[in-house]
């Protein structure tokens, strides 16, 4: 990246206070220095605000980079998709931490709910990626502080780096934060209730082994199964967690507790039952045979549908499953777009003009549309043409937001092309 102002000319090595020009040496220096600063950070408190997050980054990287704690000024991307565009970094970071503040820093909530919210929060910060370097380390220390203050402490050294990277990638490309929540939960210091997943082909979560279910089997379409799962899964997760707590409290036999852990992991896993229903649909499966009844609890119903999905998955060739998983996990955004900007563009198109004007993030975009409509009216265009020009400009502005472009300059002509009168006859 020769044109990158953060690197030494002609290299990809970041400019640093130590004058190191070799990547390998710089990486080792980073590891040692941030480890020492991280030990200090664990004894300090950084406000759960955008500025507090910047202060944490500055503390960790103060020995290495002059720009420690400062928002990046260049665009960065990974896997073909861009992180938040530079013009929107500060706004998105402020918004993210405002939500944390509105939720009381995730304090006073059950353990499962805490890690679910924490996983979503870290997933969103990852999509913003506010710094040129050191985002992952800052996120882990920030997560550890939130967890410590909420009474669910985690050990940073216990975070599985490979699973962290996979959860970050998956969450960035799909918006699904459950993998990140599971990684952070697994690093908790108090892990009496931590689930232990039973993993099948392609990382798919499986239910504990058991005898075939007994009772009347009903043929259920995958669409219907998915509707049932979406309806009952939230309650099933809570029941699975309560069941595990009860077994531990009662001193149940170890195999029973182990099975309960695996079942809890299954209903909470990113590649659990709902994912598997989509996977089977992709593979051409249309229905499953499940043992269900009106008397079942949510957990029992999810368990039986999950068992039926597992039967079908085990009937597939491993190579077919691998291909299907790769297809399902392809980036859902085109190159150059980021998840945060995609959502912002969708919001701009969905909102009324008044709502966009009231939103500081979208007011500049709405001003461009309003200006285009005014220009058209001043030219004496018909009401129909004014509306068409406004609609075309609105779409052009949304595309600019998606791509992370600046809204300060000209968007481009949005006047619909006039009809050829000779051809319209």
Buried (B, 14 or more C-beta within 10 A) or exposed (E): EEEBEBBBEEBEBBBBEEEBEEEEEBEEBBEEBBEEBBEEBEEEEBBBBBEBBBBBBBBBBBBBBEBBBBBBEEEBEEEEBBBBBBBBBBBBBBBBBEEBEEEEBBEEBEBBBBBBBBBBBBBBBBBBBBBBBBBBBBBBBBBBBBBBBBEBBBEBEEBEEEBBEBBBBBBBBBBBBBBBBBBBBBBBEEBEBBBBBBBBBBBBBBBBEEEEBEEEBBEBEBEBBBEBBEEBBEBBBBBBBEBBBEBBEEEBEEEBBBBBBBBBBBBBBBBBBBBBBEBBBBBEBEBBEBBBEEEBEBBBBBBBBBBBBBBBBEEBEEEEBEBBBEEBBEBEBEEBBBBBBBBBBEBBEEBEBEEBBEBEBBEBBBBBBBEBBEBBBEEEBEEEBBEBBBBBBBBBBBBBBBBBBEBEEEBEEBBEEEEEEEEEE
